[in-house]
Amino acid sequence: MDNHELQKWVERVSIQYFGLPFRHRAVFNPRLRATGGRYFPKTHHIEINPGQLEAYGPEETEAIIKHELCHYHLHLAGKGYRHRDADFKALLAKVGGTRYCRPLPGAVRTLPVRYILVCVTCGQTYPRKRKINPRKYVCGRCRGKLCLFAAEKMAAKNVGRTT
């Protein structure tokens, strides 16, 4: 599918579900990674992630188009078009759009764990990217004291252990 077909698809969905025409530009943007689409309030253009169409098919992509069209039509009407606005949530539910898009296969990134907080009382672990002062915090499970360890040292200690 190319940008011309996407434009026609967005125009058709706009008339069918919103009863209003889409008079701006809709294009595929292959640089999008973590989002299904984007609406630009300044230009009123819409970008759609082509990876969503390839990975999950036209049904999921149409739900993303409905989501972006909710932003579009509410913004042009002068109503609340942001995710937190009640107008947006109500219109999205009415037309059957998706609130969040599904993550693309292989796109899930894990953050590097450099530190691990361990509760002295119950043994609950809290992986952390940044170093924090454990005296300022307590365990969320039992309110016990926390100890800070470097993740590499914890992994080295557990290498020879069998449980």
Buried (B, 14 or more C-beta within 10 A) or exposed (E): EEBEEBBEBBBEBBEEBBEEEBEBBBBBBEEBEEBBBBBBEEEBBBBBBBBBBEBBEEEBBBBBBBBBBBBBBBBBEEBBBEEEEEBBBBBBEEBEBBEEBEBBEEEEEEEEBEBBBBBEEEEBEBEBEEEEEBEEEBBEEEEBBBEBBEBEEBEEEEEEEEE
